[in-house]
Amino acid sequence: MAPALEAQVPQDQESLPQNNNFLNSLNDATHRSKVTVIGSGNWGSVAAKLIASNTLRLRFFHDEVRMWVYEETLPSGEKLTDVINRTNENVKYLPGIKLGQNVVADPDLENAVRDSNMLVFVTPHQFVEGICKRLVRKIREDAEAISLVKGMEVKMEGPCMISTLISQQLGINCSVLMGANIANEIAVEKFSEATVGYRNNREVAERWVQLFYTPYFIVTAAQDVEGVELCGTLKNVVAIAAGFVDGLEMGNNTKAAIMRLGLREMKAFSKMLFPSVKDSTFFESCGVADLITTCLGGRNRKVAEAYARNGGKRSFDELEAEMLQGQKLQGVSTASEVYEVLSHRGWLELFPLFSTVHEICSGLLPPSAIVEYSEKLPRSF
């Protein structure tokens, strides 16, 4: 039996405060909210499945869910979008799972977002800026966005979170959704949790909660966009470290120590970048729970394990191509981006685990170095 919920999710729009234009427009059946999922990989397809089940059930959403698909030609010669629309299944990234008859795959990005006022971003983080540039002046002025993307962009002026990038590029508000979410487990409806991070508008946050919430996927809201998003971003770096430990067969005690040190660096890094980040966020699903599940079963851990077993002699790019069937790692690129921030700000010695992960991934250190550094963190961490 699923654990008792801390708060009951509203089941109809009357139970939500109606003091927001975004929500007021949903009261009229002719102004139902329309959803587009921007991305169609493993997690994007699962997100579309969750959303599609709720747009059919809740009257303030349009039934149809558009899913933008980066077009690919399958070995059969068919286009991926054609197969998804014919079989209701993403045969490449989520085989065996029906997405819902109301999910429509669309290879045309501009057409996919047309008339939508709820945009769900779920692509590898390195592609988000390019996608946003294509969408400038192509979306509704009243649109809201949510990012399921793990990662950050490092620019001349400093680190930029993906939610901030989306907001700046498109001129719209962007919330985030992160959590202990192994996509394949959610796809087969195993119980899981997630956290919506929002800035100021609780009513819009509740709308996102309703869009994703199911009996097997429990969603709560936290007013801490940067904290929620950084948890989802940084845990992939720690998962790389956990994979090295597994590949070198160092045992569970060592892995637990790495996870604890990783959580401490996650919290310290987040609060040094954004003093507004709340301690409580690290105890939400997006925090310690996501860290645990990613270090035990995520793709970053899996590929890092193979890297360590091969003594660092096979590159992450080679292993990714071989092991992930087109999916992308986030931990290696995120480790590089974090290292750039640490180096620029003179923080490298404060974050020995994050620094060491990048140096191993870059071939500067052997995988065994993951347990050879000395702790240099101030007591205040």
C-alpha positions in Angstrom: 0.0 0.0 0.0 1.3 3.5 -0.8 2.1 5.7 2.1 -0.4 8.2 3.3 -0.2 11.5 1.5 0.8 14.7 3.4 -1.7 16.7 1.4 -4.7 15.8 -0.7 -4.4 16.9 -4.3 -7.4 18.9 -5.5 -9.6 17.0 -7.9 -11.4 19.9 -9.6 -10.7 23.5 -10.4 -13.2 24.8 -7.8 -10.9 23.7 -5.0 -8.1 25.9 -6.3 -7.9 29.7 -5.6 -9.1 31.6 -8.7 -7.0 34.8 -8.5 -4.7 34.1 -11.4 -5.3 34.8 -15.1 -3.7 31.5 -16.1 -6.2 29.6 -13.9 -9.2 31.9 -14.6 -8.9 31.1 -18.3 -9.2 27.4 -17.5 -12.7 27.8 -16.0 -14.2 28.2 -19.4 -14.5 24.9 -21.3 -13.5 26.8 -24.5 -10.2 27.8 -22.9 -9.0 24.5 -21.6 -5.3 24.2 -21.1 -3.3 22.6 -23.9 -0.1 20.6 -23.1 2.9 20.0 -25.3 5.8 17.7 -24.2 9.0 19.0 -25.7 11.1 15.8 -25.9 10.5 12.1 -26.5 13.3 10.1 -25.0 12.9 7.6 -22.2 11.8 10.2 -19.5 9.9 12.3 -22.0 7.8 9.4 -23.1 7.0 8.5 -19.5 6.1 12.1 -18.8 3.7 12.1 -21.8 2.1 8.9 -20.5 1.5 10.4 -17.0 0.2 13.7 -18.5 -2.1 11.9 -21.0 -3.9 9.9 -18.3 -4.7 13.2 -16.5 -5.8 15.3 -19.5 -8.4 12.7 -20.2 -9.6 12.7 -16.6 -9.6 16.4 -15.7 -11.9 18.7 -17.6 -9.7 21.8 -17.6 -7.2 20.2 -19.9 -7.5 19.5 -23.6 -7.5 15.7 -24.1 -4.8 15.8 -26.8 -1.1 15.9 -25.7 1.4 16.8 -28.3 4.9 15.3 -28.0 7.7 16.9 -30.0 9.9 14.1 -31.4 13.4 14.6 -32.8 12.8 12.7 -36.0 14.8 9.5 -36.5 14.6 6.7 -39.1 14.3 3.3 -37.5 16.2 0.2 -38.9 12.9 -0.8 -40.5 13.0 2.4 -42.6 10.0 3.9 -40.9 10.0 7.3 -39.2 9.9 7.2 -35.5 6.9 9.6 -35.3 4.9 7.5 -37.7 5.5 4.4 -35.6 4.6 6.2 -32.4 1.3 7.4 -33.9 0.5 4.1 -35.4 1.4 1.9 -32.4 0.9 4.4 -29.5 4.4 3.3 -28.4 7.9 4.8 -28.5 9.5 1.7 -29.8 13.0 3.1 -29.5 13.1 4.8 -26.1 10.3 3.1 -24.2 9.4 -0.1 -25.9 6.4 -2.2 -24.6 4.6 0.8 -23.0 1.5 2.4 -24.4 1.6 6.1 -24.1 -2.2 6.8 -24.3 -4.3 7.2 -27.4 -4.4 10.9 -26.9 -0.6 11.3 -27.3 0.3 12.7 -30.8 3.9 12.6 -31.9 4.9 15.6 -34.0 8.4 16.1 -35.6 7.6 19.8 -36.3 8.6 21.8 -33.1 6.7 24.9 -34.0 3.5 23.0 -34.9 3.8 20.9 -31.7 3.7 24.0 -29.4 1.1 25.9 -31.4 -1.8 26.9 -29.2 -0.3 25.2 -26.1 -0.1 27.2 -22.9 1.6 24.4 -20.8 5.1 23.5 -22.1 6.9 20.5 -20.6 10.6 20.6 -21.4 12.3 17.1 -21.1 15.4 16.9 -23.4 19.1 16.6 -22.7 20.2 19.9 -21.2 22.7 20.7 -23.9 19.9 21.0 -26.4 17.6 23.3 -24.5 19.1 26.6 -25.6 18.9 25.7 -29.2 15.3 24.6 -28.9 14.3 27.8 -27.1 15.9 30.0 -29.8 13.6 28.2 -32.3 10.6 28.9 -30.2 11.1 32.7 -29.6 7.9 34.5 -30.6 6.3 31.1 -31.6 4.5 30.4 -28.3 1.5 31.9 -26.5 2.1 34.9 -24.4 0.3 33.3 -21.5 2.3 30.1 -21.7 3.8 28.5 -18.5 6.7 26.1 -18.7 8.1 23.3 -16.5 11.5 21.8 -16.8 12.2 18.1 -16.2 15.8 18.7 -17.5 18.8 17.9 -15.3 21.8 20.1 -15.9 23.0 23.7 -16.2 24.6 26.0 -18.7 27.9 27.7 -17.8 28.1 31.2 -19.5 30.6 34.0 -19.2 28.6 35.6 -16.5 28.3 32.4 -14.5 26.1 29.3 -14.2 22.6 29.5 -15.5 20.0 27.0 -14.5 17.9 25.5 -17.2 14.6 26.9 -15.8 16.2 30.4 -15.9 17.5 29.8 -19.4 13.9 28.9 -20.6 12.5 31.9 -18.8 15.0 34.3 -20.2 14.8 33.0 -23.8 11.0 32.8 -24.0 9.9 35.5 -21.5 7.7 33.1 -19.5 7.6 31.6 -16.0 9.3 28.2 -15.7 8.8 25.8 -12.8 10.7 22.5 -12.4 9.9 18.9 -11.6 12.6 16.6 -10.1 12.5 13.5 -8.0 13.5 9.9 -7.4 12.3 8.9 -10.8 13.8 6.0 -12.7 11.7 6.3 -15.9 11.3 2.6 -16.7 9.9 1.9 -13.2 7.3 4.7 -13.5 6.4 3.5 -16.9 5.2 0.2 -15.4 3.4 2.1 -12.7 5.7 1.3 -9.7 5.1 3.8 -6.8 7.3 6.9 -7.0 7.4 10.5 -5.9 8.5 13.8 -7.4 8.8 17.5 -6.4 7.5 20.5 -8.3 9.7 23.6 -7.6 8.1 26.9 -8.1 8.9 30.6 -7.5 5.9 32.6 -6.4 2.6 31.4 -7.8 1.3 28.5 -5.8 -1.8 28.2 -8.0 0.3 27.5 -11.1 2.4 25.0 -9.1 -0.8 23.2 -8.1 -1.8 23.0 -11.7 1.5 21.3 -12.5 0.9 18.9 -9.6 -2.5 18.0 -11.0 -1.1 17.4 -14.5 1.5 14.9 -13.3 -0.1 13.4 -10.2 -1.4 9.8 -10.3 -2.0 7.1 -7.6 1.5 5.7 -8.4 3.3 9.0 -9.0 2.9 11.3 -6.0 3.8 14.9 -6.6 4.2 17.7 -4.0 5.2 21.4 -4.4 8.1 23.3 -2.9 8.8 27.0 -3.2 12.4 26.7 -4.1 13.1 26.4 -7.9 16.9 26.6 -7.6 17.1 24.1 -4.8 14.9 21.6 -6.5 16.6 22.0 -9.8 20.2 21.8 -8.4 19.3 18.6 -6.5 18.2 17.0 -9.8 21.3 18.4 -11.6 24.1 17.6 -9.0 22.9 14.1 -8.1 24.1 12.9 -11.5 27.7 13.9 -10.6 27.5 11.9 -7.3 26.0 8.9 -9.3 29.1 8.9 -11.5 31.2 8.6 -8.3 29.0 5.8 -7.1 29.4 4.0 -10.4 33.2 4.2 -10.0 32.9 2.6 -6.6 30.8 -0.2 -8.0 33.1 -0.8 -10.9 36.1 -1.1 -8.6 34.1 -3.4 -6.2 34.8 -1.2 -3.2 31.6 -2.3 -1.4 28.5 -0.8 0.1 30.3 1.0 3.0 32.4 3.0 0.5 29.4 3.7 -1.6 27.4 5.0 1.3 30.3 7.3 2.3 30.5 8.7 -1.2 26.8 9.3 -1.3 26.9 11.1 2.1 29.9 13.3 1.0 28.1 13.9 -2.3 24.9 15.1 -0.6 27.0 17.4 1.6 28.7 18.9 -1.5 25.3 19.2 -3.3 23.9 21.2 -0.4 27.0 23.4 0.0 27.3 24.2 -3.7 23.6 25.0 -4.0 23.6 27.4 -1.1 26.8 29.1 -2.1 25.3 29.8 -5.6 21.8 30.6 -4.3 21.6 31.6 -0.6 17.8 31.3 -0.9 18.0 27.5 -1.3 16.2 25.9 1.6 17.6 23.1 3.8 14.3 21.3 3.7 14.5 20.9 0.0 17.2 18.3 0.4 14.7 16.1 2.3 12.1 16.2 -0.5 12.0 13.5 -3.2 14.2 15.8 -5.4 16.9 15.6 -2.8 18.1 12.7 -0.8 15.6 10.3 -2.4 16.7 11.1 -6.0 20.3 10.9 -4.9 19.8 7.4 -3.5 17.9 6.0 -6.5 20.3 7.5 -9.0 23.3 6.1 -7.2 21.7 2.6 -7.0 20.1 2.3 -10.4 20.5 5.2 -12.8 22.2 5.3 -16.2 25.0 7.5 -14.9 25.9 5.0 -12.3 25.7 2.2 -14.8 28.0 3.7 -17.4 30.5 4.9 -14.7 30.7 1.4 -13.4 31.6 0.2 -16.9 34.2 3.0 -17.2 35.9 1.9 -14.0 35.8 -1.8 -14.9 37.7 -0.9 -18.0 40.2 1.1 -16.1 39.2 4.3 -17.8 40.5 2.9 -21.1 37.2 3.2 -22.9 35.7 6.7 -23.2 32.4 7.7 -21.8 31.2 8.7 -25.3 32.0 5.1 -26.5 30.3 3.5 -23.5 27.3 5.8 -23.8 26.8 4.9 -27.5 27.1 1.2 -26.7 25.0 0.9 -23.5 22.3 3.6 -23.8 20.8 3.1 -27.3 20.6 6.8 -28.0 19.9 8.1 -24.5 22.3 10.7 -23.2 24.4 10.8 -20.0 24.1 14.0 -18.0 26.6 13.4 -15.2 29.8 13.7 -17.2 28.8 17.0 -18.8 27.4 18.3 -15.6 30.6 17.4 -13.7 32.5 19.4 -16.3 30.2 22.4 -15.9 30.4 22.3 -12.1 34.2 22.1 -12.3 34.2 25.2 -14.5 32.2 27.1 -11.9 34.4 25.8 -9.1 37.6 26.7 -10.9 36.4 30.2 -11.8 35.3 31.0 -8.3 38.3 29.4 -6.6 36.2 26.7 -4.9 38.0 23.6 -6.1 39.5 22.7 -2.7 36.1 23.1 -1.1 34.5 20.4 -3.3 37.0 17.5 -3.5 34.4 14.9 -4.6 32.9 17.1 -7.5 36.5 18.0 -8.6 37.7 14.4 -8.5 34.8 13.1 -10.5 35.5 15.6 -13.3 39.2 14.8 -13.3 38.5 11.1 -13.5 36.0 11.6 -16.4 38.6 13.7 -18.2 41.3 11.0 -17.9 43.4 13.1 -15.6 43.1 10.6 -12.7 42.3 6.9 -12.6 38.9 5.7 -11.3 40.5 4.6 -8.0 41.2 8.3 -7.2 37.5 8.5 -6.1 38.5 7.5 -2.6 42.0 8.9 -2.5 41.3 12.6 -2.0 41.4 14.3 1.4 38.4 16.1 2.8 38.9 19.8 3.0 35.4 21.0 3.6 34.9 23.7 6.3 33.0 22.5 9.4 30.1 24.8 8.4 29.3 22.5 5.5 
